[in-house]
């Protein structure tokens, strides 16, 4: 595990070769899997930042429905204490 990534608020991918996987790494992996595999929104224009159980959503989505669906999906991930939804609806 990279020591500098421990304090970084950016969502990181967990290496499955790593034996020392912390709870925050497992949470990051669960969040990433949920976002990438969810059919209700396009994750390619989003940035998710995570630190100490808090998730910040930034980027752009096409509709208010997508913005809400991201937040609703994250509500069901164990380990998230707060969600700050700063996604911008672009109507494109």
Secondary structure in CASP SS format (residue, H / E / C, confidence):
PFRMAT SS
TARGET T0000
AUTHOR 0000-0000-0000
METHOD secondary structure of the structure
MODEL  1
X C 1.00
X C 1.00
X H 1.00
X H 1.00
X H 1.00
X H 1.00
X H 1.00
X C 1.00
X C 1.00
X E 1.00
X C 1.00
X C 1.00
X C 1.00
X C 1.00
X C 1.00
X C 1.00
X C 1.00
X C 1.00
X C 1.00
X C 1.00
X C 1.00
X C 1.00
X H 1.00
X H 1.00
X H 1.00
X H 1.00
X H 1.00
X H 1.00
X H 1.00
X H 1.00
X H 1.00
X H 1.00
X H 1.00
X H 1.00
X H 1.00
X H 1.00
X C 1.00
X C 1.00
X C 1.00
X C 1.00
X C 1.00
X C 1.00
X H 1.00
X H 1.00
X H 1.00
X E 1.00
X E 1.00
X E 1.00
X E 1.00
X E 1.00
X E 1.00
X C 1.00
X C 1.00
X E 1.00
X E 1.00
X E 1.00
X E 1.00
X E 1.00
X E 1.00
X E 1.00
X E 1.00
X C 1.00
X C 1.00
X H 1.00
X H 1.00
X H 1.00
X H 1.00
X H 1.00
X H 1.00
X H 1.00
X H 1.00
X H 1.00
X H 1.00
X H 1.00
X H 1.00
X C 1.00
X C 1.00
X C 1.00
X C 1.00
X C 1.00
X C 1.00
X E 1.00
X E 1.00
X E 1.00
X E 1.00
X E 1.00
X E 1.00
X E 1.00
X E 1.00
X C 1.00
X C 1.00
X C 1.00
END
